[in-house]
Amino acid sequence: MHTHVPLIGQVALSAWFTWLVVAILVGSYVATQEARRAGDSPLELLRVAMIGTVAGVVGARLGHLFTASRDVYVADPLALLRFWEGGMVLYGGLVLGVAGCALWIRHRGLRFLRVADAAAPALALGIALGRVGCLSAGCCYGRPIDWGTGVEWPWGTVFLAGVVPEPLRGVALHPTQVYAAVAGIALFLALRALRSRQRFDGQAFAALLMGYPVLRSLNELFRLDLERGFLLPDLFGKTISTSQALSLPVFAAGAVLMVLARRSAEREGTLGLTPRAAHDARLRRRVEQALAA
């Protein structure tokens, strides 16, 4: 699909970019609804989502620059700005997106963990929708479907064009994009269920940081992740992908956050309360303190 952009001219919008837009819009809607259910401001959450989207796209592009296609960007630096053509690294987007949101949240005087909890299910769903775009583009492709077993399983995906290298076109591959999308939906449903019985701020976001790396690392077993590279290939060979290596500190951060957030809720006296109840308890405390003053 082609569209006219002022000062730029005709721009070809791929199916991948279309699904990226869908993921952002749907994810933003889900996050605002989560905020509403918890007693927080949907408008504030929407502002945070906008900041996170911009910072996340920048981070994802920089991640692609550092882990995949430096030669392409050195030859054509402006290609880095043409993000609609594809080339994203999710962990890069996650890191810079969270950092950008954290700065904005601090500026607005909001509670980071409450915002992050509301965004957690939306992020999982956004990842799932984004992987549908990967399927349409042929990127993030898998190994040959008979890899490791000698059996050509019936759900193999065959690409005749797209990002898939020429030698793999026409070959049945593991549909790793579908695996990732299904995993994202499962994580979304799990986080939605957790939100309904959440007992301290930060619990849902920490669960996302712990759950996604596990699912991503499992998916990497079936991906032919040659472009992203591997961790110390001279030492380990092509056994630990860059994404698996990055999953370790993300999982560790989630585990640490889970412990620290629980302890913080204990000190605050909100442990065991739902997000809505915790919000109401803090509001009553502020009113009491204002009246006492």
MIPAZA-164352 format. One line per field, with one value per residue (C-alpha): residue number from 0; residue in three letters; x, y, z. Coordinates in steps of 0.1 Angstrom, whole numbers, plus 5000, padded with zeros to 4 digits. Each point is the difference from the previous one (the first is absolute). Layout:
REM MIPAZA-164352
resi (NUM,...)
resn (ALA,...)
X (X,...)
Y (Y,...)
Z (Z,...)
***
This chain:
REM MIPAZA-164352
resi (0,1,2,3,4,5,6,7,8,9,10,11,12,13,14,15,16,17,18,19,20,21,22,23,24,25,26,27,28,29,30,31,32,33,34,35,36,37,38,39,40,41,42,43,44,45,46,47,48,49,50,51,52,53,54,55,56,57,58,59,60,61,62,63,64,65,66,67,68,69,70,71,72,73,74,75,76,77,78,79,80,81,82,83,84,85,86,87,88,89,90,91,92,93,94,95,96,97,98,99,100,101,102,103,104,105,106,107,108,109,110,111,112,113,114,115,116,117,118,119,120,121,122,123,124,125,126,127,128,129,130,131,132,133,134,135,136,137,138,139,140,141,142,143,144,145,146,147,148,149,150,151,152,153,154,155,156,157,158,159,160,161,162,163,164,165,166,167,168,169,170,171,172,173,174,175,176,177,178,179,180,181,182,183,184,185,186,187,188,189,190,191,192,193,194,195,196,197,198,199,200,201,202,203,204,205,206,207,208,209,210,211,212,213,214,215,216,217,218,219,220,221,222,223,224,225,226,227,228,229,230,231,232,233,234,235,236,237,238,239,240,241,242,243,244,245,246,247,248,249,250,251,252,253,254,255,256,257,258,259,260,261,262,263,264,265,266,267,268,269,270,271,272,273,274,275,276,277,278,279,280,281,282,283,284,285,286,287,288,289,290,291,292)
resn (MET,HIS,THR,HIS,VAL,PRO,LEU,ILE,GLY,GLN,VAL,ALA,LEU,SER,ALA,TRP,PHE,THR,TRP,LEU,VAL,VAL,ALA,ILE,LEU,VAL,GLY,SER,TYR,VAL,ALA,THR,GLN,GLU,ALA,ARG,ARG,ALA,GLY,ASP,SER,PRO,LEU,GLU,LEU,LEU,ARG,VAL,ALA,MET,ILE,GLY,THR,VAL,ALA,GLY,VAL,VAL,GLY,ALA,ARG,LEU,GLY,HIS,LEU,PHE,THR,ALA,SER,ARG,ASP,VAL,TYR,VAL,ALA,ASP,PRO,LEU,ALA,LEU,LEU,ARG,PHE,TRP,GLU,GLY,GLY,MET,VAL,LEU,TYR,GLY,GLY,LEU,VAL,LEU,GLY,VAL,ALA,GLY,CYS,ALA,LEU,TRP,ILE,ARG,HIS,ARG,GLY,LEU,ARG,PHE,LEU,ARG,VAL,ALA,ASP,ALA,ALA,ALA,PRO,ALA,LEU,ALA,LEU,GLY,ILE,ALA,LEU,GLY,ARG,VAL,GLY,CYS,LEU,SER,ALA,GLY,CYS,CYS,TYR,GLY,ARG,PRO,ILE,ASP,TRP,GLY,THR,GLY,VAL,GLU,TRP,PRO,TRP,GLY,THR,VAL,PHE,LEU,ALA,GLY,VAL,VAL,PRO,GLU,PRO,LEU,ARG,GLY,VAL,ALA,LEU,HIS,PRO,THR,GLN,VAL,TYR,ALA,ALA,VAL,ALA,GLY,ILE,ALA,LEU,PHE,LEU,ALA,LEU,ARG,ALA,LEU,ARG,SER,ARG,GLN,ARG,PHE,ASP,GLY,GLN,ALA,PHE,ALA,ALA,LEU,LEU,MET,GLY,TYR,PRO,VAL,LEU,ARG,SER,LEU,ASN,GLU,LEU,PHE,ARG,LEU,ASP,LEU,GLU,ARG,GLY,PHE,LEU,LEU,PRO,ASP,LEU,PHE,GLY,LYS,THR,ILE,SER,THR,SER,GLN,ALA,LEU,SER,LEU,PRO,VAL,PHE,ALA,ALA,GLY,ALA,VAL,LEU,MET,VAL,LEU,ALA,ARG,ARG,SER,ALA,GLU,ARG,GLU,GLY,THR,LEU,GLY,LEU,THR,PRO,ARG,ALA,ALA,HIS,ASP,ALA,ARG,LEU,ARG,ARG,ARG,VAL,GLU,GLN,ALA,LEU,ALA,ALA)
X (5000,5013,4991,5011,5019,5005,5037,5009,4978,4987,5007,4994,4983,5007,4977,5026,4996,4962,5001,5023,4975,4972,5021,5006,4963,4987,5026,4993,4963,5006,5024,4975,4973,5023,5007,4963,4993,5028,4987,5027,4997,4996,5011,5033,5005,4994,5026,5025,4991,5008,5034,5007,4991,5024,5029,4993,5002,5033,5014,4989,5017,5032,4999,4998,5030,5021,4991,4992,5005,5028,5014,4967,4996,5036,4995,4966,4996,4966,4987,5000,4972,4979,4986,4969,5022,5006,5031,4992,5014,4974,5023,5015,4965,4991,5031,4997,4962,5000,5027,4980,4968,5018,5013,4965,4983,5024,4993,4963,5003,4984,5009,5022,4989,4963,5005,5022,4975,4972,5023,5012,4971,4999,5037,4995,4970,5020,5028,4976,4985,5034,5011,4971,5017,5033,4982,4987,5035,5018,5024,5008,4998,5006,5022,4989,4969,5018,5030,5009,4975,5002,4962,4984,4972,4968,4999,5031,4999,5014,5012,5004,5011,5007,5029,5006,5034,4998,5013,4971,4972,4977,5013,4975,5011,4990,4974,5018,4980,4968,5017,5009,4965,4984,5024,4992,4963,5005,5021,4974,4972,5022,5007,4964,4991,5028,4987,4966,5017,5031,5012,5027,5012,5026,4988,4986,5030,5025,4981,5003,5037,5004,4975,5009,5037,4992,4975,5025,5029,4979,4990,5036,5006,4980,5011,5027,5013,5031,4995,4997,5032,5011,5017,5037,4998,5037,4996,4964,4995,4966,4981,4990,4984,5003,4963,5005,5029,4980,4972,5021,5004,4963,4988,5024,4986,4965,5009,5017,4970,4976,5018,5006,4964,4985,5022,4991,4963,5006,5016,4972,4972,4984,5012,4970,4979,4988,5013,4966,5000,5036,4991,4971,5021,5026,4973,4984,5035,5006,4966,5006,5035,4986,4972,5025,5022)
Y (5000,5035,5032,5036,5016,5038,5010,4963,4990,4965,4975,4962,4987,4963,4975,4998,5038,4997,4973,5022,5028,4976,4987,5035,5010,4969,4999,5037,4992,4970,5020,5028,4975,4984,5034,5008,4967,5007,5035,5018,5026,4985,5033,5000,4964,5010,5027,4975,4977,5027,5007,4962,4995,5027,4989,4964,5004,5019,4973,4972,5016,5007,4963,4990,5022,4985,4964,4994,5024,5025,4998,5009,5031,5010,4999,5018,5019,5013,4964,5001,5025,4979,4978,4991,4978,4977,4991,5001,4983,4995,5002,5033,5014,4986,5016,5034,5000,4993,5026,5027,4991,5001,5035,5012,4983,5017,5033,4995,4988,4967,4966,4981,4965,5007,5013,4971,4975,5015,4998,4965,4981,5025,4994,4963,5004,5025,4976,4973,5023,5012,4964,4997,5028,4980,4971,5022,5014,4967,5012,4983,4967,4965,4971,4973,4983,4966,5014,4978,4972,4991,5003,5027,5011,5010,5036,5012,5035,5005,5034,5008,5036,5025,5002,4963,4992,4985,4966,4997,5011,4971,4980,4992,5019,5000,5028,5017,5032,4980,4984,5035,5014,4971,5004,5037,4994,4974,5024,5027,4978,4990,5036,5010,4972,5011,5036,4988,4986,5021,5006,5027,5027,4987,4964,4999,5019,4977,4970,5014,5005,4964,4983,5015,4991,4964,4998,5019,4977,4969,5015,5007,4963,4998,5033,5003,5031,5006,5037,5007,4980,4979,5005,4994,4976,4993,4986,4986,4995,5008,4988,5031,5027,5037,5001,4971,5018,5032,4980,4991,5036,5008,4969,5009,5035,4987,4976,5028,5023,4974,4997,5037,5011,4975,5013,5035,4991,4984,5032,5021,4979,4992,4964,4978,5028,5000,5029,5018,4995,5011,5032,5007,4993,5026,5025,4997,5003,5033,5014,4991,5016,5031,5003,4993,5028)
Z (5000,4991,5017,4996,5029,5000,4994,4994,4970,4992,5028,4996,5031,5004,5017,5028,5006,4999,5027,5020,4999,5010,5029,5012,4998,5016,5026,5010,5003,5022,5022,5005,5009,5025,5015,5003,5018,5025,5007,4982,4972,4965,4985,5019,4989,4964,5003,5014,4971,4975,5016,5002,4964,4987,5024,4993,4962,5004,5023,4977,4971,5019,5012,4963,4993,5027,4996,4963,4971,5008,4965,4985,5022,4994,4963,5003,5033,4991,4999,5038,4998,4977,5028,4980,4978,5029,5020,5038,5030,5027,5030,4988,4998,5034,5017,4985,5001,5037,5006,4981,5018,5034,4993,4990,5029,5024,4983,5005,5036,4993,5015,4976,5011,4997,4965,4991,5014,4979,4969,5006,4983,4972,4993,4998,4976,4979,4997,4988,4973,4990,4993,4975,4981,5002,4984,4972,4993,5003,5026,5033,4980,5014,4994,4974,5015,5000,5020,5029,4993,4964,4998,4979,5023,4982,5013,4982,4984,4965,4988,4963,5006,5027,5024,5000,4983,4966,5010,5025,4976,4991,5031,5028,5031,5036,5002,5029,4994,5008,5030,5013,4993,5019,5028,5002,5001,5028,5019,4995,5014,5029,5009,4997,5024,5023,5000,5013,5031,5002,5035,4997,4976,4976,5001,4964,4985,5018,4987,4964,5004,5013,4976,4967,5001,5007,4971,4977,5009,4992,4967,4992,4999,4968,4985,4974,5016,4979,4995,5038,5007,5029,5034,4998,4970,5001,5036,4999,4963,4986,5031,5019,4979,5008,5010,5024,5015,5004,5016,5030,5015,4991,5019,5029,5001,5002,5028,5020,4994,5012,5033,5005,4990,5025,5028,4991,5002,5034,5013,4986,5013,4967,4996,4991,4986,4964,4978,5005,5037,5003,4981,5023,5031,4989,4991,5035,5016,4981,5009,5037,4999,4984,5027,5028,4987)
***
